[in-house]
């Protein structure tokens, strides 16, 4: 099943009026971006890259079309909701750093959390953690004037990450840096993207950065000229659950059956009721009920098999757990010492106790 895109645009347009001239900055942009992707929006200066980023950040309003963030239309948000979206769901990294000159590195990083009303202690701890993440913990008390351009951009990246946003938007973050600092910033953004699984959208006109992207969206004259790369949109298939989970019996009984080695409803019908009754917490009545529920389930699924009673005298179904087999495998002398009896872990006991408490409340 495909995931819901983190960002989706539908016929997105942004026009500016300059005197009598209409500037078509973005024209009918249609794209889908998924969680954890590293996207580069690539193109020459003036092609509409930064305008598109401003629209995605909620800093500007589209002329027409839709921006959908995790299923919610950005167009429908009021000013208060947009402010919260920009404060908590989007992290921005600008070409000019945009740090407050009178604040330390730590204070600059913590600033978005102050606007969100977080307590001072939390802000300080979170800011320090993000500075450590970008390798600047030792410069936490330095002002921007005491930092190099590359260090200032790293502080800006830490600030973008501090609120744990869904999306990080980076607008030409290396535009004012030398080649070494630029490489450091790109590597940092890519590593943070991998480790945090955050979606990163980088605007650039530098072709050397294309190799870092999962996908590249090429803009030309305000339109998407082409897109390359493979979309990360298919979620991993979940492993099918055992049909033991489908039986209408108490959760603690299911856990006891699993501990005893039963893996399916078919297994339950290949042993005798007496064997089931040897498991801790299961008596003859409960054992009969378990086999009845297993029979109903298998009949429903069209997979009914013969029970243990259909085997000849002294025969056992191979590879199926039974009271006798469990004793042999664990070198236990009698049914009182079956794994279901005394091998219960503290965690199992805790779960069983919760089941009992819930039953008592009901």
PyMOL commands that set and color helices and strands:
alter all, ss='L'
color gray80, all
select helices_A, chain A and resi 49-56+74-76+79-88+105-115+120-133+137-139+144-146+149-161+179-196+207-212+243-246+251-259+265-268+273-276+284-301+308-310+323-330+335-337+339-342+346-361
alter helices_A, ss='H'
color red, helices_A
select strands_A, chain A and resi 7-18+21-33+38-42+64-69+72-73+90-93+167-171+199-204+215-220+223-229
alter strands_A, ss='S'
color yellow, strands_A
deselect
rebuild
show_as cartoon
